[in-house]
Amino acid sequence: MWERLLPPLQTAAIAAAKANDAVLALTGSLYAYGPQPGGRMNEHTPMAAVGHKGRLRRRMWEQTLAAGIRTVEVRGADYIGKDANGIYSLLIEPALKKGNAAWIPGHLDMPHTFTFNGDMAQALVTLASEERAWGRPWHVPSPPAVTIRELARRYAVAAGRPPIKLIQMPRFVMRTAGLIVPIAREMAEMDYQWYAPFHMDATETADTFRLTATDLDSAVRNEVG
């Protein structure tokens, strides 16, 4: 579906930027990097994805650069925050509300960077207006990486509910289901992000544009409401 829907949207966005002499500010992800040594990525990490979603992200960014327009791509990690479609809304919130255990398709004790979606919005606005930002990717300043276990604990505290039990799903489950179920296949392709450390470094972005990350507990409270 990505290959069918995203390229036409990207082509249309490039055409609109050209027609209106506008800056095209793109919301990017870390997919294009692929697995990295130690799970560490900064603004200069090479795009070395081997999966189809990561390769597509790389092609789309290269297409935008080749279009000769003013553009910038702002890359973030997995989102947290109000209305974010992520680990809380999909896995933790339903379990918290029912007092059930949550099955997690990832290692419970690996550090993982999470990006507050409000910080992504702020970074997009700031970098789109900064000429020195154009023509390259930047990372959204984000809180220090935490484990899924710790993140779930903080959500429970913010919601005023007892901590839930987390059950680590065996890695082969999604890979086996992916032989039949398309969404499971898509998740299995990106599971390297969840079974090893995953650190996004945004030091250069923060230092260059004086952007700071919202602290993790504030982002969690924003999402829990």
N, C-alpha and C positions, 0 to 999 in steps of 0.2 A: 504493500500500500504506500509506503514511503516513496518508493521509486515512481509511483504513478501520480502522487499528489504534490509532493514538494518541489520538484523541478519546475513545473509550470508556474507555481506560486512565486518561486524565486525569479524566474524570467520576467514575470509581470511586475514584480517589485523593482527590478533593475530598470525596466522600461519606464516605469513611473518616475523613478529618481532622475533618469536622463531627461525626460520630458519636462520636469519641473525644476531642474537644476538643484535637486535636493540631496541631502546627505542620507544615505541608506544605512541605518543603524540596525544591526542584526542581533537577535537573541540566539547565542550559540550554546553548545554543550561541550562536554569533554570527550564525546564519542570518537572524534577524529584522531585522537592520540593513540587509542588502543591501549593494551596493557603496557605499563611502563615499569622499569626497574624500581622496586620499592614502592610502587604505586604513587610516585611523586611526579607532579606536573607543574610547570610554571609557564609564563607567557611565551617562552621560547622552546618549549618541548616540541620535537618534530611530530608531524601528523603521520602516524605509522599504523593506523587501524587496519585490521585484517577482516573484520566483519563488514557485512554489506551496509549497515546503517552508518558506521564510521567512515567507510569509503565514500558514501554518498555525501556526508557532511563535508568531507574534504573537497570533493568535486564542486560542490555548491559554493564553497568559499573561494576556491580558485576561479570559478566562473565569475564571481562578483568582482574579484580583483582585476580580472582580464577585461572587464566591461569599461574600464576607464572612468569610473564615477568616484565621487567622494563616499567612502564607506568605512565602517568599523564593525568588527564583530566582538560582542561582549559575551564571554563564556562563563557559565556558572555550573556548579555541581547540582546534586539532587535537591529539589526545592522543599523548603518548609515555609510556613506562613499562611495567612488567611487565603483560603480557596486553592491552596497548592494541591496538585494531584500527585501525591507521593506516599511515602511510607506511613504517615499518620492517617491520612484519609482512607487509604486502601487496606491497611493491616492493623494498625494500633487502635484507631478510634472505634471500629466496630467491636473489638474485644473489650476495650475499656467500658463501653456503654452496657455491654451484656455481662461483664465480669467473667468472660471466657479467656482461654489461652489464645495466643496469637501464633500462627504458624508463619515463620519467617524464612523466605528463600535466600538466605545469606548467613554468613558467620556472625554470631551474636557479639563477638568480642574483638572484631577488627575495627580499627579507627577509620572513620569515613567523614569526608567533608560534606556539610550540608549548607546550602546557600539560601538565605532569606530572600523571598521573592521581592520584598520591598527594596532590598539593596540592589537587586538586578535592575529594577525600574530606575532607581537613582543613578546607577552607573550608565545606563543607556542614555538618559537625558544629559548627563554631564559629558560623556565622551562624544556624543553626536555634535556637541557645540564646540569641541576642542579640536582645532586643526591638527595639532601635534598627535592626536590619537588616530587620525585617519590612515587607512591603508594597512592595518595590521590588527591582530586580535589582542584582547586584554581580558584579564580575569576579574570577576567580582570579588572584592574583599569579603571574606566569609569567616565565621567563628572557627576556632581550632577544631580539628577532627575529633569526633567522639564515636564510641561504639553504639550499635543499635540498642544494646542492653541499657546503656546510660541514657540514651535519647528517650527510650520508652519510659524509664523511671521519671524523667523530667516532665514528660507529658502527663503521667499519672498525678504528679504533684500539682501541675498547673490546672488539671481538671478536678482536683480535690477528690480523687478516687484512689482506692487501694492499688498498688502495683499489680500488673497482670503477669501471668506466667508466659514466658516466651519459649517456643519450641523451634529449634533449628531444623529446617527441612533438609533432608539429605540432598546433596547436590545433584545426584543422578535423577531425582524425581522430575524436575523441569526438563532435563535433557531427554529423558525417556518420553515424557508427555509431548515434547516438541516434535516427535516423529509423527504425531497425529494432530495436535492442537496448535494452530498458528501462533497464538499469543504466547504460549509456553515456549515455542521455538524462538520467538523474539526475545523473551526474557533470558533464556539460556545463552543466547549469543552474547549478552552483556553481563553475564554473571561474574566475570572476573572482577567487576567493580565491588562485589559484595562478599567475596571469599578471600580477599587479601586486603592489605592496607590501601587506602585510596585518599591521597592528600592533594588538594589543589592549593598551590601557592599563588597569592595575588599581591606579593610584596611590591613588585614594580608598579602595578596599577595604583596601589594605596599611596606609595611615596610620590608618584608623579602627579597625581590629581587630588591628593589630600582626601581620599575617600576612606571611610572606616566601616567596619562590619558592625551590624547590630548584634548585640550579645545574644548568645544562644537562648537563654531563658526568656528574654523579651520576644524573640521570634516564636518560641514555643507558645507563650501566652497569647500572642497575636493569632495563632492558628486555632488554639483551643477556644478562644473567645471568652 
